[in-house]
Amino acid sequence: MADQPKTAEPARARLSPRKKQQISRGIQYALLVVVLAVLLMYADWGSLAQNFAKPAVAQETLPDLFTIALRNTIIYTVSGFVIAFVAGLVLALMRLSQIRPYRWIAIVYIEIFRGLPALLIFVMITFLPLALPGFEVPFGTYGQVALGLGAIGAAYQAEVFRAGLQAVPKGQIEAARSLGMSATRAQFTVVIPQAIRMVIPPTTNQFVALLKDSSLVLFLGVSSEYVELAKFGNDLASQHSNATPIMVAGITYLIVTIPLGYLASRLEGRKGRNR
């Protein structure tokens, strides 16, 4: 009995994985071009420009955009970051301590402040004078915002520092102890400096996160001299019934955050190459 002829293998099965990937990528590019073309054809660009990019309204944001809003944003972020950096390091050391109450306090703080919405923490801080009669947060609004950002950032920064402290080789500590250093001195002169250098990239990302969280001042009802970028843009947008100030504020955020994000990526890449 004669052998039956073999069925021709489907053309798709004969394609190499690389060719399949090229075809898939081409289809995705084609879909992207179609979507962009539809947006370009049906978007009302005149209306968008009038409501989101009106030059006359954008000009109204100057110079207060930089002299008040951006300045306050930087003040809030830097002051909150300083608090978060110091408190985060202390919490990380407590979290790794052999003394159980220290560990419990650090764990409770970290879990609570990582679990609560940032806005809720800001609102709670504004009620501190009512809960603690006679108590006032130093430096007024600046102090309240710095305390709120610091309290939020400390919980996240503590975990960053904990990872850095645990990444320091134990041989470094043993070598320091063999030279006659006490455990405390070895921790502060050998371990902590190395841990700080290791966590510079994620710490930079934490700074960017606090910069964006400073926009929560929008909900605190502060006066015009304490506004940051988000509230500044929102107030002017309400005044002019136009979204251009919000777009200007957003672009200003990007001018600050994109270089910082790029710096964090470069530092992370350099850290990976040095391993």
Secondary structure, 3 states (H helix, E strand, C coil): CCCCCCCCCCHHHHCCHHHHHHHHHHHHHHHHHHHHHHHHHHCCHHHHHHHHCCHHHHHHCCCHHHHHHHHHHHHHHHHHHHHHHHHHHHHHHHHCCCCHHHHHHHHHHHHHHHHCCHHHHHHHHHCHHHHCCCCCCCCHHHHHHHHHHHHHHHHHHHHHHHHHHHHCCHHHHHHHHHCCCCHHHHHHHHHHHHHHHHCHHHHHHHHHHHHHHHHHHHHCCCCHHHCCHHHHHHHHHHHHCCCHHHHHHHHHHHHHHHHHHHHHHHHHHHHHHCC
